[in-house]
Amino acid sequence: MLEEKQSSKFVWVLGLILGSIGLNILGSQIAAWTGIVLYLDSIGTVVSSALGGYIPGIIVGFLTNMLKTISDTPSIYYGVINVLIAVFSAFFVRRGFFRNPLRLLAPIFATGILVGSLSSILTWFLYGFATEGITADLASYVHTHTFLGLFPSQITADVTVDLADKLVTFLIAFGIFHLIPKQFKSNFHLTNWQQEPLSKEMLGSARKTSIRRMSLRTKILMVLIPSMLVIAAAATLISYEIYKHNNEEDYEQLASTVANLAADMIDPGRVDDYLELGAKADGYNAVKRSLLSLRESSDKIAYVYVLRVLEDGCHVVFDVDTNPNTSWDPGDIIQLDDAYDPYIPDMLEGHPIEPIITEDEYGWLMVVYKPVYNDAGRCVCYACVDVSMEALRSSGYTFLAKLFSLFFGLFIMILAIGLWLTEYHIILPTNSISYRVSHFAHDNKEAMGDHVRAIHELDIVTGDEVENLYHAVSKMADDDYQYMLDIQKKNDMIMQMQSGLIMILADIVESRDKCTGDHVRKTAEYTKIIMTSMKELDICTDQLTDEFMNNVYNSAPLHDVGKIHVSDAILNKNGKLTDEEFAIMKEHTTVGAQILDRAIELVPDTSGYLHEAKNLALYHHEKWNGSGYPMGIAGEDIPLSARIMAVADVFDALVSVRSYKKGMPFEKAMGIITEGSGSHFDPEVVRAFESAEDEVRRVSEMHMEQVEFKL
């Protein structure tokens, strides 16, 4: 299903890319046909960035300029400009600048100024001051009519035109963006989910996970960017060296060819006459004119001259330099630069020498010396040609600028694609796993089950180590959930066993005074009814937590556990107890507390119900006005659980049938409880008890029927 969704989305995105490229080409052609001073070649780039995000926009920007090279070769070097437009556009769209036309001013000015400046700088390095193109006339006008130099004039012209172009471009793109129905826009946004797509809220959480030191995205960037830069630097240096070497070979070939032609023009037998007589020598001027024509055959040839190399220096035979301030006359003796020292011995012997590259006051030159031999095979002079390599320097800068522009556009595109793939294949899946696991609940079965299902719903299918991690985490969650279910099942069994033992113990105690055993159950039910009613009436809600209510309900049967210490004679006496007997009877409260204290000591980590059981056993005969026993405490000094039990215990004693009495009518018993409010009982507890009268009656009558059935 996920693959089908992704395939469908890629079709939409591919259509967006192709349509946007067509829009760029169409805009460029319209600008060319109409002759307006605008480019209009980035409308599609802005549209694709606004709808699809960074990747479609960058691809559209780069491919547009690649296609334009078919008719305009230099366009390839401006691909980086269109790529930057895509980056800026996507950046501003993601921050809501496409919501209304007024907010468009920010991306228009930012893109126009930055892109215009970068485009101008690139043009300067590629071609120097613009002499053609749509900004050339404006640049010339600015330079002519202001104090600005060539470079500032060109930047001013380029930024001005670019601002106008981006104004039109963004307005058209804005219109197209808002013409597309909202329900279709999500189809164009390029995603590459390797899991079940996250909601907007979940996506925000997955992208903002806390990091102790450095995020995975940052680490990937720290590896990717330096690696690409090193590769680019190495490729640039290698390319430049190859370019420089090939050009040097061309310069050497030119210099050697001209030197050979110059050597062929010189008559070896007349060199002595040329040196001695100069222009007066027969044929001297004709040879000089021929040499001059050679020098003028190419603007790369700086100097053409002929030298005889002797021990005392180099004797000038010909020099076709037309500048009288720097030209040499026949017979002049000159000394060569130190760069020639390694070659002087061979030149004295008349041997051929390798081309020499020098850089001195005459410039950066490729020098070729061609020996001229007479009929006897003796070198009588050297035909010398200096080719200027200054053009290689400027062309080298242009070459580096072209390399940089090509690389930077590719760099941005590769970096964006790399980060995009990293986002969907590594970062989002791992952060999703981390988020689900960090919010995993172990406290209750329902929440834990929901979180286990949430982990399975991620459905990560990266097909790599991330997917392996996901399956391992899913299995661990399943195992934990099953383990919790097993533990909870065993805990339930233990709780049932515990409750059963408590009931058995309570029944044993109650059966000693010939009770049916229903008392412990009924009082527990009454406490539950009272606590529920108190919660509904908003009474003591801060204390009436679920845990507290469960503890009171479960420990209620132990409130009379201390009666195990009272003799049967006192417990089962039909008549009124004497003062001494009543004193012994009252001891069941403190004895019960002591029994439960020993239980707590034996099981110190037991649940809170034993502590509430102790409160119930010790204080359930205390009275609100302080006249109760065994401590004689009053009011809220009496634990809440004991105040609740006091009402439940007395009411059940009133309505219950005993061997020594009949049960009191329900209404009369309720009246006695009401009368005891504020003296015997907590008024708020009584109010809650009265509010739940129907439920109290139901429990009372149900147990009465059970008693009658047993009788």
Disulfide bonds with the S-S distance in Angstrom:
none
